[in-house]
């Protein structure tokens, strides 16, 4: 594959930003890549802004902090506003258009506006907009094998929430189909 991904996943605390990052990083590990996962969140936690940097590469990773993402997931307007201009040219940007009404006028990025929160609700998957967006990101970037992402979901969902594994996989499938 020989490709590096410098990803930034951003939204409000409680939207599953760190969980998405964890699953993404696990999928990279399962694929035998070099990986870093670097969470960052405001003091408010739930309701505050939260983001996480994920790097997946064939080469050793210099810094876990992603300042110029080539993959960006924005789950809320403050995150979209804060990071859209930092996205590298040719980057893949996936935006939850249910929660973000804004659009970028940049022509040098590949932006996808997915009503992920609405899609999750419509499919009885409340709270899984993050995984719908991850599915779309996987489709557009191929950052990992689909089987690896499914395995990463199984490893990342805590045992006490085992009922959520199939729902997460369904959300991933929906995102892949967009």
C-alpha positions, 0 to 999 in steps of 0.5 A: 500500500505504501501510504500514510494517513494523518487523520483528525477526527473532531466533534463534541465530547460524547459524539464518539470521537475518541472511540472512532479514533481508537477503532481506526488506530486498531484497524491500522494495527491489525493491518500491521501498520505503524500507528499513533492515537493522540486524543485531545479534549477540552476540560468540559468533556461531554459537550466540550470540543474533542478531537483525536489525531490518528496516524497510520503508516508503513514508516515510523511516525515522527509526531502523533499530533496532526496539524495538517490532516489529509483525512478530516472528520468533522462532527460539529460546526466548531470543529469544521470551522477550526480545522477545515483550513488546516486540511492538506490539499487533496485531503478527504474531508467527511462532514456530518451535514446533519450537525454542520450546515456550513460548506467549504469553498475550497476546490483543492480538497475532496469534501463529502457532506453526509447527514450521518446523525440523521442516517444513524437515527433513521436506522435505529442506531442513535449515537453512531453517526461517528461510525457512519462517518468512519465507514464513508472515510474507509470507502474514500481512503481505504485506510485499512481492510474492511475486515480489520475495521470490523475486528477493531470494532469487536476489540474496542466495544467494551464487554458490558456493551457487547450488544453494540458490536453488531450496531457498530458494524451495521453503521460501518456498512451504511457508511461504506454504502454512501 
